[in-house]
Amino acid sequence: MSDRSRKRAAALVYDAKGGDTAPRVIAKGYGAVAEMIVARARDAGLYVHTAPEMVSLLMQVDLDARIPPQLYQAVAELLAWLYALERNDADADTVSGGVPPGFPLPPIR
């Protein structure tokens, strides 16, 4: 089975107040590891976004590395959308894991 056909997951952390200059990839993996990442995030009450295009881009970033500048806008829009979700301002049709409106997905290579 190729890596593209297996389940994939990546996790980001971002603490602007703590001095992070950009989000970092803190976990990523395929198959059982991906399932564990998603399960632990859900157990912790974190939102799990399911955009395969974003996961594909994040899988290219090294572990514990900050996302590249090419992904700043896409991740910033995702974080703003998640903030709106937390504030109950998001459209109910997009809460199911769809891509937020205007979500750009640039190549990072």
C-alpha positions in Angstrom: 0.0 0.0 0.0 1.4 3.4 -1.0 1.8 6.3 1.5 -0.8 8.2 -0.6 -3.5 5.6 -0.1 -3.0 5.2 3.7 -4.5 7.6 6.2 -2.3 10.5 7.0 -2.3 13.1 9.8 -0.3 16.0 10.9 -0.6 18.1 14.1 0.4 21.8 14.5 1.1 23.8 17.6 1.1 27.6 17.7 1.6 29.9 20.7 1.9 33.5 19.6 1.8 34.7 23.2 4.6 32.3 24.0 6.8 33.7 21.2 6.2 31.3 18.4 6.9 33.1 15.1 5.0 30.5 13.1 3.1 27.2 13.7 5.2 24.1 14.1 4.5 20.5 13.0 4.7 18.5 16.2 3.4 15.2 14.9 2.8 13.5 11.6 2.4 10.0 10.4 0.7 7.4 8.3 -1.7 4.5 9.1 -1.8 3.5 12.7 0.3 6.5 13.7 -2.1 8.9 11.9 -5.1 7.2 13.6 -3.3 7.7 17.0 -2.6 11.4 16.3 -6.3 12.0 15.4 -7.6 10.0 18.4 -5.3 11.8 20.9 -6.3 15.2 19.5 -10.0 14.3 19.8 -9.5 12.9 23.3 -7.9 16.3 24.2 -10.9 18.1 22.8 -9.0 19.6 19.9 -10.6 20.2 16.5 -9.5 17.8 13.8 -9.6 19.3 10.3 -9.8 16.8 7.5 -8.6 18.7 4.4 -6.4 16.2 2.6 -4.7 18.9 0.6 -3.5 20.6 3.8 -2.4 17.3 5.3 -0.4 16.6 2.2 1.4 19.9 2.5 2.1 19.6 6.2 3.5 16.0 5.7 6.3 17.7 3.7 7.4 19.8 6.7 10.0 18.3 9.0 8.9 17.4 12.6 9.3 20.3 15.0 9.9 22.6 12.1 8.0 25.8 11.6 5.8 25.9 8.6 7.4 27.5 5.6 6.3 31.1 4.6 4.4 29.6 1.6 1.9 28.1 4.0 1.5 31.2 6.3 -1.7 32.5 4.6 -3.3 29.1 4.3 -2.6 28.2 8.0 -3.5 31.7 9.2 -6.9 31.4 7.4 -7.4 27.9 9.0 -6.5 29.3 12.5 -8.9 32.2 12.0 -11.6 29.8 10.9 -11.0 27.6 13.9 -11.1 30.7 16.2 -14.5 31.5 14.7 -15.7 27.9 15.3 -14.7 28.3 19.0 -16.8 31.5 19.1 -19.7 29.7 17.4 -19.6 32.1 14.5 -18.8 29.5 11.8 -21.4 28.4 9.2 -22.8 25.0 10.2 -22.3 23.6 6.7 -18.5 24.0 7.0 -18.1 22.7 10.5 -18.1 19.0 9.3 -14.5 19.2 8.2 -14.9 21.1 4.9 -12.4 23.7 3.8 -13.0 27.2 5.1 -14.1 29.8 2.5 -11.1 31.2 0.5 -8.8 28.5 1.8 -5.6 28.7 -0.4 -3.4 25.7 -0.8 -0.1 26.8 -2.4 2.7 24.3 -3.3 5.6 24.4 -0.8 8.3 23.1 -3.1 
